[in-house]
Amino acid sequence: MFLIYLISFLLLLYYLFTKNYNYWESRGVPFEKPFFIFGNFYSIVARKQHIFHRIRDIYNNFKTPYVGIYILNQPTLLVRSPDLLKRILVKDFDKFLNRKIASNEAVDPVATHNLFSARDQIWRNLRAKISPVFSSGKMKMMLPLMKECASDLVVYLEKHNNEEIDVRNMSKKYAVDIISSCAFGINAYCLKEENSKILEVATKLVDFNSFVRSISVFSYFFAHKLVDIFRLTFLDKTSSDYLVNMFNTTIKEREKKKILRHDLIDLLNNLKKNETFDDSYQFDEIKMAAQAILFFTAGNDTTSLTITFTLYELALNKEIQDRLREEIRETFEKHGDFTYEAIQEMTYIDMVFNETLRKYPTITFLNRESATEYTFEETGFTLDKNVSLLIPVAGLHYDPEYFPDPEKFDPERFSEENKQKIIPYTYLPFGDGPRNCIGQRFGVLAHKIALAYVLKDFAFERTEATAVPLELDTAALFIFTKTGPYLKVTKI
């Protein structure tokens, strides 16, 4: 009798996990054959392959406008065509407004109320409310805070002159310093002190070396039922609670002492003070803190990774490093300082930055959800309501049709002449359309000020310990390196 029950249970399990596996075939959509339980993501779940490479593989195996895939047992449409991406991200944005991401306010109010996860009209109201915080004028006001952190970065490198350093570790410390200062108004001193509490918190927030964290983040994107069943939080709860408390304490201290720093806390607090009864979206303590924590979490990893990969490529391409240093020094001699206007004046640094994000997009995919049935006029295919769409940023960035010789690091792709030739919606490091990355200006400025300060007086070069090519950490959703990279730094 037990054997009968066991067989019945296994058959039921098999049915539940495979009942959707004819979804794309029955609709005439080209698809990749799924693997039992894991769909087309077995190699990712088993940590045999990074999602960056898995997305590129699927993208390269098809030449059609879209591909049907299965993430676990959920049908997902991977969209390859730039014309269709324009519809999804811009032209028919209202039909694809939301990200397909889990949301459970009772379990994780911080993840529920931040701009990244917000849905429908709540997202519209919140985006409209927060957008002025990230204007170019506000970024200019934050620049002095950034320059303080960049100066600390120079001191750090002077201490390690003629040494081989872990560039990712250095960049992480700088990023946490600059985000802590600009988002929470505190000096984290990650570059100055060996044991920084804020660095520990930042590391634990989304620690892919932790099995629980890794599963939690994966579930928020791809296995929503697990979030509710196991009451998973997107961020480490202890670290998240620490930041919420720090945010609220800082606001109270500033109110009491009349402190003004022109950072994110001041800007969010001013928004709350200026609210009226008729405002469509009202801040409370947790909603305000959620925006600051999102900024802290997303900003410290994306900033540190982009700086890491830029310095890595500059070490491998000395002529590019020398040319960038020449522009930086000429700009400094002209202005006597790295003012906001001086930073904006540099063009080659933009080219290097853009090429870094092409080759190493910190977000390897975007996702959306269909709000209604939707017909792609180009193909006549009708997409069902509530179906997940995956936009393969990694695949697009490495498509030789759009970026010839994609493995080569070539900033000239983004010269004034050549960038006009880039096909729209093939380069998406910050997304596109109304739901693009709101912190783009901040990320660009934090990256450029760091490069300007360090490359002016320091050179980076590869050593025997420098991995070529880099090996990615298959446990991570972002393109984290497994180790390093290690580079030698020399003051010049």
ABEGO torsion letter per residue (X at the ends): XAAAAAAAAAAAAAAAAAAAAAAAAAAGBBBBBBBBGAEAAAAAAAGABBAAAAAAAAAAABABABBBBBBEABBBBBBABAAAAAAAAAAAAAAAABBBBBBBAAABAAAAABAAABBEAAAAAAAAAAAAAABAAAAAAAAAAAAAAAAAAAAAAAAABGBBBBAAAAAAAAAAAAAAAAAAGBBAGAAABABBAAAAAAAAABBAABAAAAAAAAAAAABAAAAAAAGBBABBAAAAAAAAAAAAAAAAAAAAAGBBAGBAAAAAAAAAAABBAABABBBBAAAAAAAAAAAAAAAAAAAAAAAAAAAAAAAABAAAAAAAAAAAAAAAAAAGBBBAAAAAABAAAAAAAAAAAAABBABABBBBBBABBBBBAAAGBBBBBGBBBBBBAAAAAABAAABBGAABBBAAAABAAAAAABBBGABBAAEBEAABBAAAAAAAAAAAAAAAAAAAABBBBBBAABBOBBBBBAABABBBBABOBBBBBBBX
